[in-house]
């Protein structure tokens, strides 16, 4: 088993792949939940995470956000993780 590495941003913005068609969030009509006004909006973040838990493409979503962390994806819940959680996850990947 190999240790996952942090997806690296190529410097170019990319469209999400076909995996977005299977994303549970695409079926939920609550855009404010995915992009709360602050990391401290724990209610919205918890709702988004609960929805993400049942998503079949959660890992692809998280990796997409990590590849674009320097840009727009540094905000919002992606792959069931808040921006702060993604930063910690990425730091763990880099240190392993």
N, C-alpha and C positions, 0 to 999 in steps of 0.2 A: 504494500500500500504506500502510495506516495503522499507527501505532505503538500497540501494545496499552497500555491503562491498567490500573492496579491496580484489581481489583474492590473495591468499597467496601461495608463492612458496613452494612446498613440499621438496625442496632440491634435487629433482631428475628432470632431464630434461625429458620432455615428448614430444612425437610426437604430432603435431596438430591433432585434431579430424577430422572426416569426413567432417566437415564444410568447410575445405579448398577446397573441390571440387566445392563449390559454390562461392568461392572468385573471385571477378572481376579481382584482380591483377594477378591471374593465367592465365588470357586470354590476358594480356597486356605484350608485349615483351620489356619492358624498365626497366631492373633490377636496373640501376643506379638511377632511380627516387626514389625507395624505400629506398635506402641507400646512401643518399647524403654524400659527404665528410665532411660536417660540418653542424651544426644546422643553420648556417648562409646562407646556400644554399637555399634561400627562393624560387627560381624559381622551383627547383626540388620538394621541399616540397609541394608547392602549387599545382603542377601537381598531385602528389600522393594523396593529400587530395581531389582534385576534383574527381579523380577516385574512391576513397573510399566512397564518398558521395552516390554513387549509388550502393554500395555493400550490398547485403542482409545479410552478416555475419560480418559486421563491429564490432558489440559488442563482438562477440566471439573472433575475432582477437585481439581487444583491451585487453580483459580479459586474453587471452593467453600471450600477451606481458607483462602485469602487473605481471602475475605469474612468469615470467622469467626475470624480470627487472634486477636481479643481474647478469645475464649471457649475452648471445649473443643478446637477444632482447632489451638490453638497447640502441641499435643503430637502426636507421631506423624508417620509418613511419609504424605504425601498427594501425589498427582501426581508421584511419583518424587523428592520433595524432603523433606529433613529440615526441622525448624522453622528452623534457622539458615539453610539455603539459601533457604527461602521468604522470610525477612526480607530477605536480600540481594537476591533477585529483586524483591521489592516496592520496595525502596529504589531499584533501578535503574529501575524503571518510573516512579517518582515523579520521579526526577531527569532523565528524558528528555523 
